[in-house]
Amino acid sequence: MVRFEIRGAGTADEDALLTLARHLNSVNLPNDRSHVRRLLEHSEKSFRGEVAERRRKFVFLICDRESGRALGTSTIVAQLGRRDAPYIYLDVIDEEKYSSALDRHFNHTVLRIGFSYDGPTELGGLVVLPEHRSAPERLGLLISYVRFLYIRTHASLFRPTLLAELMPPLEPDGTSHLWEALGRRFTGMSYAEADLLSSENKSFIRDLFPSGNIYTSLLSLEAQAVVGKVGAQTRGVEKMLRRIGFRYARRIDPFDGGPHFVAEAADIAPISETTTQKVVIGTPNAPRRTLVARELEEAPFFRAVAVPAAVDAETATISKEAAAVLGVTGGEQVGVLALPA
């Protein structure tokens, strides 16, 4: 049985996405109904092609076909950083100091704010409900990999460089030690207030943050400890990103110190391994678990399933049941990405 499907998210998915947002509550997916509503309106218009290419945001949901529940989500932001809304980050710089008079040597970590007005495509908003994160179907992998398939099959919509920002260690109540030591002092705002505001407008960071070097040795030990570190909840994501070609960019989020990982799209394995094939309905011979996706003219505009498939130079053979879920009858072009064992 094909139990799970991935589809494009639109305005009809507000309650489902809000439930998932409660488990992430990030800039890309804040736990705020009005923001979630606007995000889904934007996603639907993006899938329809009614938004300028560089301003598009695509939201995906993975759903249990038995219960109808959305179990996970992920997002693609076509371009993070434009003239009207720059990509803002903190560079992490190593600096050495030595005094021959004292014969003392120090290694300092320096933070310096940076901006990009022609930034990368961002992969964000990834969350799977906690009770399903260890499911044998590897739902986190599916909802993450579907973005690479979509990028490959719509390459003209996206930038050559991809960015993924990982969550750093946070306290159980959501406290960010870096924000308490740095951001709050320059904005007078709590982490939650600033994080929510930044989802709509980041100009206050550019206006209020210091423009010179920030030596982390002047910050609390708790703040120093989280700079560029990955939180326990996202170590699995870090491992996956490194495996497929991403690297730590020595840049961090100015709010919480979460590390930024980057890669060139051409170097990312799941993107280069995605192909477009003609679907054949039958009994797959020597199948491999594969993401198979197709475009739809109406909502949800995109649908994918992870099913056994036999792929050759021109065709992808899938079962009748899988074809029925995708709504194909044979001969249609589908996106195909074989999943890691």
N, C-alpha and C positions, 0 to 999 in steps of 0.2 A: 504494500500500500504506500502511496505517495502521501505522507502525512503532513509535510511542511512545504510551504511555498513562499517565495520572496516576491514582493510586488512594489511598484511605485506607490508612494503615500500621497494622499490628497486631503481635501477638506473633510471628507467623511470619516477620517481617522483621528479626529481630535482627541476623543477620550482615550483611545488606545495609546496614542503617542504620549499623552500627559501621564498616563500610568507608568510608562517607561522612563519619562523624564525625571520622575521622583527618585530614580535610582542612579542618576548621573548628575543632574543639576549643574551643567556646565554652560559656558558661553554659547556653544553650538546647540545645546538642548537644555535650557533652563526650565525649572519646575514652575512655570508661569503660564496660565491658560491663554492669556492674550498673546503672549509671544508664540506659543505653540500654534495658535490659530493663524497668526501671520506667517509663520514658517511653512505651514501646510498649504496656505494659499499661494505662497511663493513657489513651493515645490510643484504644485499642480500646474501653475503657469509655466514653470521651467520645462516640465515634461511635454506640455502642449507647444512649446516653442514661442511663448508669448512674452518672454523676457529677453533682454539683450544677452548675448552669449556669455560675456564675462561676469554677468550679475546672477547667473543661474545657481540655484541650490536644489539638489536632488536628494530627497529623503526616501529611504527604503525600509520596509517592514518585513520581518520574517514571521509568518503566522502558522498556527496549528490548525489544519483544516478540519480536525475533529471537533475542537472546542470553539473555533473561530477567534481565539485570542491571539493578539500580537505578543510575541515572546522576545523580540529584539528589534533593534533599529540601527541604522548607520546613515551617514550623510556625505555628500560630495559638495564642496563649495568651489564653483568653477574657477574663481580667482580670488585669493585672499590678498588684498592690497591693491587699491586703485587710487586715483588722484583725489577722489572725494572721501575715501575711507582707507587710509594706509594700513599696511600690515606692520604692527608694532611689536618689538621684541627687545630683549636684553641680551647683548653679546656677552659671553663669558670668556674673559681674557686672563691668561696667566702672566704675571709680572714678577720679575726677580729684583730684589734690592740687596745691595751689599755695601758695607762701610769698611774700608780698609783701616780707618782709624780705630774702629771698635772690633774689627774682625768679626762682624756679625752679618749673617746672610738670612734673608727672608724670601719665601715664596708667597705671593699674594694672589688672591682671586679678585679680579676687578669686573664689575658690571657696568655696561655702557648702553644706553638706550639707542635703538636703531629703528629706521623706518624704511619701508619699501612701498613704492607707489605703482609697481608693476610686478606684483608678487606671484606666488605659486598657487597651484590648486591644492586645496586642503581636504584631507580625509578626517572627518570628525563625527561626533555624535554617536559613537559606538557604545551600545549597551545591550546586554542580555539579562533577562530577569534572573536573579540569583539562584532560584531553584532549578534553572535550566542550564546553568553554565557548565555543568559537568555531564550533560546529556551525551550519550554515545554518538548521537548524530552530529556533534560538534557545531552547534548552532552559531557560536561566535565566529568560527572560521567561515561559515557560509555567508553570514551577513557582512563580514569584512571583505571576503573575496569577490562578492558580487560587484563591488565598486570597481575593482580592477577590470572585470569583464566589461562593465559599462563604459569605462574610460577607453578601453581598446576599441570598442565598437562605435564610439562617438568621439574619436580622437580630436577632431577639429574644435570641439567645445572646451578643451582643457589645455592647461599650460604644460610645458615640457618638464617642469619640476613639480614634484609632489611633496607635501608637508603633512606630517602627523604630529600633533601635540599630545603628549602623554600626561596623565594625571600624576602629580607628585604625591609624596606622603602627606596626608592631612590628618588632623585630629578627629576622633569619632564624632565630634559635634560640627565638623567641617572647617575648623579653624586652620588658616594658612599661616605658618610662622613667618614666612617671608613677607606676606602682606602686612602682618602686624608690625614687623620691624621696619618696613620700608613704605609700602603703599599707603597705609593709614596715615603716616606722618606727613605725607605730601598731598593727600586728598581730603583728609578728615572724614573718610567714609569707611564703613565696614567692608569686609571682603565680599559678603553677600550682596550688599548694595552696589558696589563697584562692578562685580561680576555681571549682575543683571543689566546695569546701565551700559556696559561695554558691548552687550549683544546688539544694541541699537546704535551706539555712538561712542567711539573711542577717543574723541578729540580731547577729553579731559586729561587723559594720560599724557598726550603730547604737550598739553598746556601746563600741567602741574608737576610732572616728574622732573627730577634734576637732569640736566643735559650733559653734565660732566661725568667723570669716573666716580664710581661708588665702590669703595673697598669693603669687601664682605667682612673683613676683620673688625669693622666698626659695628657690625650687626650682632644680634644675639647668637649664641652657639646653636640654638634650635633653628634659627633662620639659615645660618651657614650650612647646616647639615642637610637641608632639603634642596639646595641649589643644584639643578640638573639631575636630581634623583628621581627614580621611578617608584611610584607607590606599589604596595603589595598587590593591589587589585588590578594593576595593568602590566605586571611583569610578563604575563603570558603574551600580551600584545607586543611588548618590546621584543621578546624572543622571536615571534613571528615576523615582525618588521625587519629585524636584522637578518633573518634567514633568507628573505626574499630580495634584499638589496638596499635597505635603508641604513642610514648611519646617523649618529648624534651630530648635530650641526654646531655644537658649542653655542647654542642660543636657547633661551628659556622664556617662558611666559612671564610678563612683568607683574602678574598678580600673585602667582603661587610658586614660581620657580620650576614648573614642569618642563621637561626637556623637549626640544623640537627635533624630530627626526626627518631627514630629507632623502630624496632619491630622484634620479632622472627617470622619467617614465619609461624610456627605452631600455633601462637597465633592470626594471622590476620583473622578476620571473613570471608572475601570474598575468601580467599584461602582455609580455612577449609570447606567452603560451596560449593566449586566447585566439581562437579562430572563428571564422564564419563558415558554417556548413549547411548543406541541404539535408533536411530531416527525412529519415526513412523510418517507417513504423514496422516493427517486427520483433524478433527475439535477438537481443544483442549477443554477439559471439565474443567471448573473452572480454566482458564489459569492465569498465572502470568507473568508479563513482565520479560523476561529472556534473558541473553546473551547466544547464541548458536553458537559454533565455530567448524570449521573443518580444518584439514590440507589439503594442496594441494601439488602435486608433482612438479609443476612449479609455476613461479611467478603468483600471489603474495604470494604463499606458505602458507598463512593463511587467513581465512575469517571468520568474525563473524557478526551477526545481533542481534538486540534487538527486540524480537518479543514475542507475547503471546505464552506460552508453558505450557503444563501440564506434570509434571514430577512425575514419581513414582519410585519404587525401581530399575527398570531396563531400563525404556524407557523414551523418551521425545517426546511428540506429538506436532507437529508444522503444520502450514497450508501448502497447496500446493505452495502458492506464496513464503513463507519463504524457503521452500525446494528448489525451483527453483533458488532463489538468492544464496543459499549456494551450489547448484549443487549436492544435494543428492537425491536419489531415494527411500530411505527407507532401514533400516538395518545397515547403517553406524554408527560408533562410533563418537560421538560428545562431546565436552566439554560443560558443562551447568553450569551457575551461575545465580540464581534468583536475581533480582535487588531489592533494597529497595523501598518501596512504596513511 
